[in-house]
Amino acid sequence: MAARIGPLLLVASLAALGQQKESAGMVSAALPESILMPPPSVGVLLRFERKPGSGFVKDLRREVEAIFRPAGLDMHWEVLDQRTQPKTYDRIVVVEMRGACNLGLINQAGGPAQERSRLGSTRVQEGEVLPFSMVDCDQIARAVWNSRGNATGRLLLPVTYRRLTGRVMAHELLHALLRTRDHRESDCARAMLITSDLPQQARLVSSEVAALRRIGLATLPSALAEGPKPGGPGRPRGAGQ
């Protein structure tokens, strides 16, 4: 039976955030300097429940790629339909985009503010994290609309909507790409957000960058992934002695 990680929640107060230790599973050693390899290709395959608004995919891509830029991933975005087959990549993540993913419909997303709102999730089956995620555009729009507050807040709605959607997507991609269920106190890996987080630009921490850079090693021969051995090319056994 499949379950879902998380979920990523929006909470109303800072008190709801617990202090979590950095997960050892997110920390990776740096790549050997001698390995020269192209960045791993990542296919983000979007499946929309409803037709997205004009420019939505472009804005989402810009936000997510800005977050992941330090990792140097070769990211590709496709909108799935029944007429085309997706291309081949080192890693793929299929993301179900629920609701109305349309910036122009934020003012129709009103509703009673909830203490916790589920914004996204990633599937887990028998303890294994699967490359299938979900982002709930309706819940994101409702969270943004309910956070608008004063006139200044209303002017920032488009920025807040784009950033929150990108942040939720980045959170679920971290689960799927790193195949981890762990949460931690970083911008993109915390289990819960607070309303003051919404307009902020999210950033990866160094251990997340290192872990993402290593996902391409799964496609390398084991000898390359392990790095050079003593006496290997460039330094014959006994050289310099």
C-alpha positions in Angstrom: 0.0 0.0 0.0 1.4 3.4 -0.9 1.5 6.2 1.6 2.6 9.8 1.3 5.5 11.7 3.0 4.8 14.6 5.2 2.7 16.3 4.2 4.3 19.7 3.7 2.0 21.9 5.9 1.5 25.6 6.3 1.0 26.4 10.0 -0.2 29.6 11.6 2.4 30.2 14.3 6.1 29.8 14.9 5.4 27.7 18.0 4.3 24.8 15.7 7.9 24.5 14.4 9.9 22.0 16.3 13.7 22.0 16.3 15.0 19.1 14.3 18.6 17.8 14.0 20.2 17.6 10.7 19.6 14.2 9.1 22.7 12.2 8.5 21.1 10.9 5.4 21.2 14.3 3.8 24.9 14.8 4.3 27.2 13.6 1.5 30.9 13.8 1.0 32.2 16.0 -1.8 32.9 14.4 -5.1 36.5 13.5 -5.9 38.1 16.4 -7.8 39.4 14.0 -10.5 35.9 13.0 -11.6 34.7 15.2 -14.5 31.1 14.4 -15.3 28.2 16.3 -16.8 25.5 17.3 -14.4 22.7 14.7 -14.0 19.6 15.4 -16.1 16.4 15.6 -14.2 13.0 15.4 -15.9 10.2 17.2 -14.0 7.0 15.8 -15.6 3.9 17.8 -14.7 0.4 16.4 -14.9 -2.2 19.1 -14.5 -5.7 18.4 -13.2 -6.9 21.6 -14.9 -5.3 23.7 -17.7 -2.7 26.0 -16.0 -2.9 29.7 -16.3 -0.8 31.6 -18.9 2.8 31.7 -17.9 2.3 29.4 -14.8 4.8 26.7 -15.9 7.4 29.4 -16.9 7.1 31.1 -13.6 7.3 27.8 -11.7 10.3 26.7 -13.6 12.1 30.0 -12.9 11.4 29.8 -9.2 12.5 26.1 -8.8 15.6 26.4 -10.9 16.7 29.5 -8.9 16.5 27.3 -5.8 18.3 24.4 -7.3 20.9 26.4 -9.2 23.7 25.8 -6.7 23.4 22.0 -7.3 24.1 22.4 -11.0 21.3 20.0 -12.1 20.3 19.8 -15.8 16.6 20.3 -15.3 14.0 19.7 -18.0 10.3 20.4 -17.7 7.5 18.6 -19.6 3.7 18.8 -19.4 2.4 15.3 -19.8 -0.5 14.6 -22.1 -1.8 11.6 -24.0 -0.2 12.6 -27.3 3.5 12.7 -26.5 6.0 10.5 -24.7 8.4 12.0 -22.2 12.1 12.0 -23.0 14.7 10.0 -21.1 16.6 11.5 -18.2 18.9 10.3 -15.4 16.1 10.9 -12.9 12.4 11.7 -13.4 9.8 13.0 -11.0 6.1 13.0 -12.0 4.2 15.8 -10.2 0.4 15.9 -10.0 -0.7 19.5 -10.1 -4.0 19.6 -8.3 -6.6 22.3 -8.6 -6.5 25.6 -10.5 -2.8 26.5 -11.0 -3.6 30.0 -12.1 -2.3 33.3 -10.6 -5.3 35.1 -11.9 -7.7 33.1 -9.8 -6.1 33.8 -6.4 -8.9 36.1 -5.4 -11.4 33.2 -5.9 -9.5 31.0 -3.5 -10.9 32.5 -0.3 -12.1 30.4 2.5 -11.8 30.1 6.2 -8.2 30.1 7.4 -7.0 26.7 8.6 -4.5 26.0 11.3 -2.7 23.6 9.0 -3.0 23.4 5.3 -1.6 20.5 3.3 0.3 22.0 0.3 2.1 18.9 -1.2 3.2 15.3 -0.6 5.4 12.6 -2.1 4.4 8.9 -2.3 6.1 6.2 -0.2 5.5 2.5 -0.8 6.9 -0.2 1.7 9.3 2.4 3.0 10.7 3.4 -0.4 10.2 7.0 -1.6 8.8 6.9 -5.1 9.3 9.6 -7.8 5.6 10.6 -7.7 4.7 13.9 -6.0 1.7 16.2 -5.6 1.4 20.0 -5.4 -2.0 21.4 -4.4 -2.5 24.7 -6.2 -5.8 25.4 -4.6 -4.4 25.1 -1.1 -1.4 27.3 -2.0 -3.7 30.0 -3.5 -5.9 29.9 -0.3 -2.8 30.2 1.9 -1.6 33.2 -0.1 -5.0 34.9 -0.2 -5.5 34.5 3.6 -2.1 35.9 4.3 -2.7 39.1 2.3 -3.5 41.3 5.3 -3.2 45.0 4.4 -2.9 46.8 1.0 0.8 46.1 0.8 0.2 42.4 1.3 -2.3 42.5 -1.6 0.3 44.1 -3.9 2.7 41.2 -3.1 0.2 38.4 -3.8 1.7 37.5 -7.3 5.3 37.3 -5.8 4.1 35.4 -2.8 2.1 32.9 -4.9 5.0 32.2 -7.2 7.5 31.8 -4.4 5.3 29.6 -2.3 4.5 27.3 -5.3 8.2 27.1 -6.2 9.0 26.3 -2.6 6.5 23.5 -2.3 7.7 22.0 -5.6 11.3 22.2 -4.4 10.4 20.5 -1.1 8.7 17.6 -2.9 11.6 17.3 -5.5 14.1 17.0 -2.6 12.1 14.0 -1.3 11.8 12.3 -4.7 15.3 13.0 -6.0 17.2 12.2 -2.8 14.8 9.3 -2.0 14.5 10.4 1.6 11.6 10.8 3.9 13.6 13.1 6.2 12.6 16.6 7.2 15.0 19.2 8.7 15.1 22.8 9.6 16.1 24.3 6.3 14.2 26.4 3.8 13.2 23.5 1.5 13.2 20.5 3.8 11.2 21.6 6.8 7.9 19.8 7.4 5.9 22.9 8.2 6.0 26.6 7.0 4.7 29.6 8.8 3.0 32.6 7.2 6.1 34.8 7.5 8.0 32.3 5.3 5.7 32.9 2.3 7.3 35.8 0.5 10.9 34.7 1.2 13.2 33.3 -1.4 14.1 29.7 -0.4 17.7 28.5 -0.5 19.3 25.1 -0.3 21.9 24.4 2.4 25.3 23.0 1.6 24.5 19.4 2.5 21.4 19.4 0.3 23.6 20.8 -2.6 26.2 18.1 -2.1 23.5 15.3 -2.0 21.9 16.5 -5.2 25.2 16.7 -7.0 25.8 13.1 -6.2 22.6 11.7 -7.7 24.4 11.5 -11.1 26.9 8.9 -9.6 24.2 6.3 -9.9 24.6 6.3 -13.7 28.4 6.0 -13.6 30.5 2.8 -13.7 31.4 1.8 -10.1 35.1 2.4 -10.8 34.4 6.1 -11.6 32.0 6.5 -8.8 34.6 5.3 -6.3 37.3 7.7 -7.7 40.9 6.9 -8.6 42.9 4.2 -6.9 46.6 4.3 -5.8 48.8 3.7 -8.9 46.0 4.7 -11.2 46.3 6.8 -14.4 48.3 10.0 -13.9 50.3 8.7 -11.0 52.0 5.4 -11.7 52.9 3.2 -8.8 56.1 4.4 -7.3 56.1 7.8 -9.0 57.7 10.6 -7.0 59.3 8.2 -4.5 
